[in-house]
Amino acid sequence: MRILVTGAAGFINGYLVPDLLEAGHEVVGVDNFSKYGHLAKSYDGHPRYRFVEGDAKDAALLRDLAADCDQVVAAAAMIGGISYFHEFAYDLLAENERILAATFDAAIAARRSGHLARITVISSSMVFESATIFPTPEGAQLSSPPPVSTYGFQKLASEYFARGAWEQYQLPYTIVRPFNCVGIGERRALRDTDVMSGNVKLALSHVVPDLVLKTLKGQDPLHILGDGSQVRHYTYGGDLARGIRLAMESPAAVNDDFNLSTAASTTVLELAEAVWRQVHGPARPFRYVSDPPFEHDVQMRVPDVRKAREILGFEAATPLDTMLGEVVPWIREELEAGRL
């Protein structure tokens, strides 16, 4: 397939684009580098990859790029860690709606020309922010109270964009919800504000890299948000990329939605201990203190992963220690190079 990927310089797309290329697809990526600044990717020179520097709110540009594509991946968005939700509560809603409208307008126009087969929407586990059923199955976003954060609410709106475009314009869609992506390649967002955690300034406002950074900087006791009982499903970026690709390639995924996640639950405290072991080994005793959590720090985010396994044949099997074995050396290298 020939695939247009918006937000191509983003974190998850840093795994998705090379996965698509390795599978034999042709990719057109568009990004304006507004989050991290200019980034070079290892696949920039790939013969089946074309990068266009541009704004995903530019509907005319997206129409032009989507005109001869088989699929569009709607991935461009303002996105950040939990502190980002507060700092940009309005912008997350307004900017992401503008991006979505331009992307769907382009996809609808390409569908009308008879060429575009589908749009794949990269949603978020945050649509389940107010869920009360665990593990949370697909469909619970329709019966749960609405998300409390503007980010979660906007991601839920992205799913309604997909359903509305199908209902009115017969634009086929697939919705995927990644859970807690872990990997390398993320930078500090240009618009991030300084957030202190104990004596260390957070770099990325995401729990895994920030715990790694604080541990590498020798913070002892290690500061965590809340009491550490928050449950998450930390999923490797390479696994998520494969799951997204499988959904894009599967005819059975048309007009359907999928949770993409590891089946393994991990508390924040268990994560902190795993990071500590990766950095210090067993000899140094693990100590921590609890800082007040952010308002939107959801206690439970546990997906039901059966649907993706049964329909797509997808399982995210990379263990947490393996992920940390990739992330810790990368953060150490970034720290030593002065980029964090």
Buried (B, 14 or more C-beta within 10 A) or exposed (E): BBBBBBBBBBBBBBBBBBBBBEBEBBBBBBBBEBBBEEBEBEBEEBEEBBBBEBBBBBBEBBBBBBBEBBBBBBBBBBBBBBBBBBBBBEEBBBBBBBBBEBBBBBBBBBBEEEEBBBBBBBBBBBBBBBBEBBBBBBEBBEEBEEBBBBBBBBBBBBBEBBBBBBEEEEBBBBBBBBBBBBBBBBBBBEEBEEBEBBEBBBBBBBBBBBBBBBBBBEBBEBBBBBEBEBBBBBBBBBBBBBBBBBBBBBEEBEEBBBBBBBBBBBBBBBBBBBBBBBBBEEEEEBEBEBEEBBEBBBEBBBBBBEBBEEBBEBBBEBEBEEBBEBBBEBBBEBBEEEEB
